[in-house]
């Protein structure tokens, strides 16, 4: 007999909670909580957070960053490696070789900090010249 009365109460507590509530089984702290609305039910898309939507970098900026990074690696390791494994095009690799060749004597005479500044300047200048008229169109590895 007790089971006969408890079953409808349990079903009502879980199925009759109403819209906008989370259905939970009855218990000592069984008060319904509001359901978390989905993006579709909110009606309007949420604006992007300024910290999650960085400004798009230009091709020259990306080139300068990757060339500077790999120039430091090549200067420290003494080897260039394969330009494709570095994610560089042939033209970017040419810039890297010029930058590293210029940075070696500067590092010997003036130290690593001076070489790092030179790497940043020359990578930026080389990539700006390369992408002055947009992306080179001779293929992805040019």
N, C-alpha and C positions, 0 to 999 in steps of 0.2 A: 504494500500500500504506500509506503514512504517513497519507493522508487517511482510509483505512478505519479506522484505530485512533484517530485524533484526533476523528472525528465522534461515536462513542459516548461518549468521555470528556467532550466538550463538552456533549452532551445530558444526561449524568448530572450534571454540575456545575450545570446550570441547572434541570433538572427534578427531580432527586433530592435537593435541598437539605433537604427536610423541612419540617414545619410550624414556623411562628414565625421563619423566616429570610427574608431578602431574597435573591432569586435574582439573581445577577450573573454575567456571562460570566467564564470563567477568564482569569486574567492574573497579573501579578506580585503585586498586592495584592488577590487575589480571595477573601479570607476572608469568609465570610458574616456579615452583621450582623443583629442581631435586628430583626424587623419592628416598627414602631410600632403598638401596639394601638389599635384604634378605640374610640370611646365605647361602641358596642354590645357589643364583645367584653370590655370591662372588667367587665360585669355590673351595676355600680351607677353611677348618675349622679354626676358630679362636683359638689361643692358650689360655689355661686357665690362668687367672690372678693369680699371686702368692698369692694375698690376698683372693681369693675365693676358692683356692684349698689347704686346709691345709694338712699337712703330716698326714698320717694315724697313729693313736695311736695304740700301741700294746695292747693286751688283759690285760697284767699286768698293763699298764699305766691307762687304762680305769677303771680297778678294783680299783686301788689305789685312783683315783679321786673320784669315787662314794663312796667307803668305807670311805674316809676322810670326804666327805661332810656329809654323814649320821651319822658318828661318832660324828661330831660337833653338829648335830641336836639332837642326843640322849643324849649327854653330857649336852646340854643346857635345853632340855625338860624333862630329867629324865626318858624317856620311849623309848623303842626300836621300838615299832610298829610291823607291819607285814613285814617280809623281802621281800615278793613278791610285796607288794605295793611300796616298795622302789626300786624295780627293781634289787634286789640282788638274787644271787643263795644262796643255803644253805651254801656252803663253804665260800662265801664272807661274809655272815652273821656271820659265826663263827669268821672270822677275825675281823669284826666290834665289836663283843662282847669283844674279847680280847683287842682290841685297847681302847675301852671305859673304860673297867675295869682298864687298866693301866693309862689312862689319868685322872681319877677322883682324885686320891691322889696327882698327880702332879699339877693339877689345884688348889687344896686346899692349898698346900704348896708353890707353886712357881708362881701361877697366870695363866691366860688364855693364854698368849703368849707362855709360856713354854709348856702348854698342847697342843696347836695347833702344835707346832714343833714336839712334841712326836707323835701326831696323824699322821702327814705327814710321819714321819720316819717309824712308825710301820705299817701303811697302805701300804706304798711302799714295805717294807720288807716282810710283809705277802703275798701280792699279787705277788711279784716276786717269792717267794717260791712256791706259788700255781700254777703259770703258767710257772714254770721253764722248763717243758717238753712239753709245748704247752697247748692247751685248754683241761681241764679235759673231759674225754669221757664217764662219767657215766650218762650223760643226761643233759638237760639244767638247771636243778635246783640243780645240785650236787655241 
